Amino acid sequence: MAEQEKDNTFTVVAVVTAIAIAGVVMLKADETKHLQYGGETSAQAEAQVLAKHKDFNNDVLSQAK
């Protein structure tokens, strides 16, 4: 009797799926890293930052008056 070759298709699909899931989990964990900053902010500190912000409003009709 001749020996049959073993089909590794399921193994390859399972490994690729596991790598994809692991990659998504690692990227998802890294996605919100920038939101975890150390200090609390107050309303006055945010107001000072926003006061320096220049508003680039493109409403030329109100400026034409």
Helices and strands as residue ranges (DSSP letters): H 9-31, G 33-35, H 43-51, H 60-63
